[in-house]
Amino acid sequence: MFLYLALLYMSIGLIETGVALTLFFTYPMFTSLFSWLLLGIPPTSFRWMVMIVVLVGTFLTIPYSQTTS
């Protein structure tokens, strides 16, 4: 667990801030979905709402690049 957290924080320092925060906040969402799949614990309505908010935030932090010809 220590190695996981150490590598997570080191990798966050190497990428853009918006993308790093998105990755940092999405791993609990996947943990919740995998616990539903593997352990049979369905997410509550509050957890679904949080997951939707995280996904909307993920969409909003996608870097915008406009190509010019």
mmCIF file of the C-alpha atoms, coordinates in Angstrom:
data_MODEL
# 
_entry.id   MODEL 
# 
loop_
_atom_site.group_PDB 
_atom_site.id 
_atom_site.type_symbol 
_atom_site.label_atom_id 
_atom_site.label_alt_id 
_atom_site.label_comp_id 
_atom_site.label_asym_id 
_atom_site.label_entity_id 
_atom_site.label_seq_id 
_atom_site.pdbx_PDB_ins_code 
_atom_site.Cartn_x 
_atom_site.Cartn_y 
_atom_site.Cartn_z 
_atom_site.occupancy 
_atom_site.B_iso_or_equiv 
_atom_site.pdbx_formal_charge 
_atom_site.auth_seq_id 
_atom_site.auth_comp_id 
_atom_site.auth_asym_id 
_atom_site.auth_atom_id 
_atom_site.pdbx_PDB_model_num 
ATOM 1  C CA . MET A 1 1  ? 0.000   0.000  0.000   1.00 0.00 ? 1  MET A CA 1 
ATOM 2  C CA . PHE A 1 2  ? 2.871   2.369  0.774   1.00 0.00 ? 2  PHE A CA 1 
ATOM 3  C CA . LEU A 1 3  ? 4.460   1.690  -2.596  1.00 0.00 ? 3  LEU A CA 1 
ATOM 4  C CA . TYR A 1 4  ? 1.132   2.291  -4.326  1.00 0.00 ? 4  TYR A CA 1 
ATOM 5  C CA . LEU A 1 5  ? 0.641   5.660  -2.634  1.00 0.00 ? 5  LEU A CA 1 
ATOM 6  C CA . ALA A 1 6  ? 4.257   6.718  -3.170  1.00 0.00 ? 6  ALA A CA 1 
ATOM 7  C CA . LEU A 1 7  ? 4.067   5.936  -6.890  1.00 0.00 ? 7  LEU A CA 1 
ATOM 8  C CA . LEU A 1 8  ? 0.672   7.627  -7.146  1.00 0.00 ? 8  LEU A CA 1 
ATOM 9  C CA . TYR A 1 9  ? 1.943   10.881 -5.676  1.00 0.00 ? 9  TYR A CA 1 
ATOM 10 C CA . MET A 1 10 ? 5.118   10.780 -7.767  1.00 0.00 ? 10 MET A CA 1 
ATOM 11 C CA . SER A 1 11 ? 3.124   10.270 -10.962 1.00 0.00 ? 11 SER A CA 1 
ATOM 12 C CA . ILE A 1 12 ? 0.708   13.065 -10.049 1.00 0.00 ? 12 ILE A CA 1 
ATOM 13 C CA . GLY A 1 13 ? 3.665   15.447 -9.944  1.00 0.00 ? 13 GLY A CA 1 
ATOM 14 C CA . LEU A 1 14 ? 4.652   14.554 -13.498 1.00 0.00 ? 14 LEU A CA 1 
ATOM 15 C CA . ILE A 1 15 ? 1.395   15.302 -15.325 1.00 0.00 ? 15 ILE A CA 1 
ATOM 16 C CA . GLU A 1 16 ? -0.917  18.296 -15.713 1.00 0.00 ? 16 GLU A CA 1 
ATOM 17 C CA . THR A 1 17 ? -2.841  19.366 -12.638 1.00 0.00 ? 17 THR A CA 1 
ATOM 18 C CA . GLY A 1 18 ? -6.345  18.884 -14.033 1.00 0.00 ? 18 GLY A CA 1 
ATOM 19 C CA . VAL A 1 19 ? -5.587  15.424 -15.354 1.00 0.00 ? 19 VAL A CA 1 
ATOM 20 C CA . ALA A 1 20 ? -3.846  14.442 -12.114 1.00 0.00 ? 20 ALA A CA 1 
ATOM 21 C CA . LEU A 1 21 ? -6.807  15.494 -9.982  1.00 0.00 ? 21 LEU A CA 1 
ATOM 22 C CA . THR A 1 22 ? -9.149  13.634 -12.283 1.00 0.00 ? 22 THR A CA 1 
ATOM 23 C CA . LEU A 1 23 ? -7.157  10.435 -11.925 1.00 0.00 ? 23 LEU A CA 1 
ATOM 24 C CA . PHE A 1 24 ? -6.866  10.921 -8.174  1.00 0.00 ? 24 PHE A CA 1 
ATOM 25 C CA . PHE A 1 25 ? -10.635 11.250 -7.725  1.00 0.00 ? 25 PHE A CA 1 
ATOM 26 C CA . THR A 1 26 ? -11.699 8.498  -10.139 1.00 0.00 ? 26 THR A CA 1 
ATOM 27 C CA . TYR A 1 27 ? -10.067 5.532  -8.419  1.00 0.00 ? 27 TYR A CA 1 
ATOM 28 C CA . PRO A 1 28 ? -12.731 5.387  -5.634  1.00 0.00 ? 28 PRO A CA 1 
ATOM 29 C CA . MET A 1 29 ? -15.367 5.271  -8.359  1.00 0.00 ? 29 MET A CA 1 
ATOM 30 C CA . PHE A 1 30 ? -13.769 2.200  -9.900  1.00 0.00 ? 30 PHE A CA 1 
ATOM 31 C CA . THR A 1 31 ? -13.360 0.654  -6.455  1.00 0.00 ? 31 THR A CA 1 
ATOM 32 C CA . SER A 1 32 ? -17.083 1.021  -5.880  1.00 0.00 ? 32 SER A CA 1 
ATOM 33 C CA . LEU A 1 33 ? -17.938 -0.521 -9.244  1.00 0.00 ? 33 LEU A CA 1 
ATOM 34 C CA . PHE A 1 34 ? -15.529 -3.416 -8.743  1.00 0.00 ? 34 PHE A CA 1 
ATOM 35 C CA . SER A 1 35 ? -16.918 -4.089 -5.260  1.00 0.00 ? 35 SER A CA 1 
ATOM 36 C CA . TRP A 1 36 ? -20.348 -4.342 -6.865  1.00 0.00 ? 36 TRP A CA 1 
ATOM 37 C CA . LEU A 1 37 ? -19.026 -6.721 -9.509  1.00 0.00 ? 37 LEU A CA 1 
ATOM 38 C CA . LEU A 1 38 ? -16.835 -8.888 -7.279  1.00 0.00 ? 38 LEU A CA 1 
ATOM 39 C CA . LEU A 1 39 ? -18.488 -8.693 -3.851  1.00 0.00 ? 39 LEU A CA 1 
ATOM 40 C CA . GLY A 1 40 ? -22.098 -8.082 -4.800  1.00 0.00 ? 40 GLY A CA 1 
ATOM 41 C CA . ILE A 1 41 ? -22.367 -4.800 -2.863  1.00 0.00 ? 41 ILE A CA 1 
ATOM 42 C CA . PRO A 1 42 ? -24.443 -2.449 -5.046  1.00 0.00 ? 42 PRO A CA 1 
ATOM 43 C CA . PRO A 1 43 ? -23.715 1.282  -4.906  1.00 0.00 ? 43 PRO A CA 1 
ATOM 44 C CA . THR A 1 44 ? -26.199 3.451  -3.033  1.00 0.00 ? 44 THR A CA 1 
ATOM 45 C CA . SER A 1 45 ? -27.979 6.334  -4.731  1.00 0.00 ? 45 SER A CA 1 
ATOM 46 C CA . PHE A 1 46 ? -25.531 8.763  -3.115  1.00 0.00 ? 46 PHE A CA 1 
ATOM 47 C CA . ARG A 1 47 ? -22.573 6.844  -4.567  1.00 0.00 ? 47 ARG A CA 1 
ATOM 48 C CA . TRP A 1 48 ? -24.190 6.856  -8.016  1.00 0.00 ? 48 TRP A CA 1 
ATOM 49 C CA . MET A 1 49 ? -24.611 10.617 -7.740  1.00 0.00 ? 49 MET A CA 1 
ATOM 50 C CA . VAL A 1 50 ? -20.964 11.041 -6.743  1.00 0.00 ? 50 VAL A CA 1 
ATOM 51 C CA . MET A 1 51 ? -19.836 8.835  -9.625  1.00 0.00 ? 51 MET A CA 1 
ATOM 52 C CA . ILE A 1 52 ? -21.852 10.919 -12.092 1.00 0.00 ? 52 ILE A CA 1 
ATOM 53 C CA . VAL A 1 53 ? -20.355 14.133 -10.717 1.00 0.00 ? 53 VAL A CA 1 
ATOM 54 C CA . VAL A 1 54 ? -16.853 12.670 -11.015 1.00 0.00 ? 54 VAL A CA 1 
ATOM 55 C CA . LEU A 1 55 ? -17.482 11.622 -14.616 1.00 0.00 ? 55 LEU A CA 1 
ATOM 56 C CA . VAL A 1 56 ? -18.812 15.082 -15.496 1.00 0.00 ? 56 VAL A CA 1 
ATOM 57 C CA . GLY A 1 57 ? -15.731 16.600 -13.864 1.00 0.00 ? 57 GLY A CA 1 
ATOM 58 C CA . THR A 1 58 ? -13.562 14.221 -15.857 1.00 0.00 ? 58 THR A CA 1 
ATOM 59 C CA . PHE A 1 59 ? -15.199 15.373 -19.059 1.00 0.00 ? 59 PHE A CA 1 
ATOM 60 C CA . LEU A 1 60 ? -14.716 19.026 -18.111 1.00 0.00 ? 60 LEU A CA 1 
ATOM 61 C CA . THR A 1 61 ? -10.982 18.594 -17.424 1.00 0.00 ? 61 THR A CA 1 
ATOM 62 C CA . ILE A 1 62 ? -10.162 17.023 -20.786 1.00 0.00 ? 62 ILE A CA 1 
ATOM 63 C CA . PRO A 1 63 ? -7.499  19.239 -22.311 1.00 0.00 ? 63 PRO A CA 1 
ATOM 64 C CA . TYR A 1 64 ? -8.861  21.217 -25.237 1.00 0.00 ? 64 TYR A CA 1 
ATOM 65 C CA . SER A 1 65 ? -6.576  21.351 -28.238 1.00 0.00 ? 65 SER A CA 1 
ATOM 66 C CA . GLN A 1 66 ? -7.569  23.086 -31.414 1.00 0.00 ? 66 GLN A CA 1 
ATOM 67 C CA . THR A 1 67 ? -5.619  22.215 -34.500 1.00 0.00 ? 67 THR A CA 1 
ATOM 68 C CA . THR A 1 68 ? -5.097  24.802 -37.162 1.00 0.00 ? 68 THR A CA 1 
ATOM 69 C CA . SER A 1 69 ? -4.300  24.038 -40.762 1.00 0.00 ? 69 SER A CA 1 
# 
